[in-house]
Amino acid sequence: MSGHSKWANIREKKGKTDAQKAKVVTKISREILVAAKEGGSANPDINGKLRDVIAKARANNVPNDNIKRLLDKAAGASNADSYESNTYEGYGPSGVAVMVETMTDNRNRTASEMRHLFDKYGSGMGAQNSVSWGFERRGFLAVSAEGNGEDAVMEAALEAGADDIGASDGYGEDGDETAYEILTSVESFSAVRDELSAKGYNFLRAELVYLPGTTVEITEEADAERFRKLIDALEDNDDVQNVWHNGQ
């Protein structure tokens, strides 16, 4: 089953720089604060959304001390009052569909920046639901293959309620690590994650994602270059939390 990921555009990028890692930590920290506010509690035992974000933080190697400080800070609640979540949709080169999840304290600024990037590198920003209809919300977990047998992981995942599992390379600092990628429904994501965690499995990824129903192959090199620039510019934006697309 090993090889190229069936869900390639949600894999961890190879060779993240320290600057990129710091940006990821900053964005997830913001998610923790907002999840505590929106869920009405800084206690993950009673706030399921917060518990999911903490699992994502740990999968991204956010230190436990940082998480504890954020939860203590979130107990004050006021620090996240100005942030709101928004999703922007549009098209990249070759008609690739792109969804961008943002968290911002200035909606006008973020909307303007998203429109500028779609116009500069893509085919423009679309209206709400212009591309999201082609994506499905799913739970996604990645377990390192090192020290874990594929059959054992598959059995544990399916018993916990997972829908699908496959092996893929491209993980780790140098992109040379193999992982078992597990898909779940949104409803069963937390239960599957918690059960696998209780069995001692650690995650390289643990989050809710958007999977495209179909993919678009970018064959022109010029379009491929513009597409890379679009995705890089979106991911580098401080207000952007996640970018999903159906390009390959």
Secondary structure, 3 states (H helix, E strand, C coil): CCCCCCCHHHCCCCCCCHHHHHHHHHHHHHHHHHHHHHHCCCCCCCCHHHHHHHHHHHHCCCCHHHHHHHHHHHCCCHHHCCCEEEEEEEECHHHCEEEEEEEECCHHHHHHHHHHHHHHHCCCEECCCCCHHHEEEEEEEEEECCCCCHHHHHHHHHHHCCCEEEEEEEECCCCCEEEEEEEECCCCHHHHHHHHHHCCCCEEEEEEEEEECCCECCCCHHHHHHHHHHHHHHHHCCCEEEEEECEC
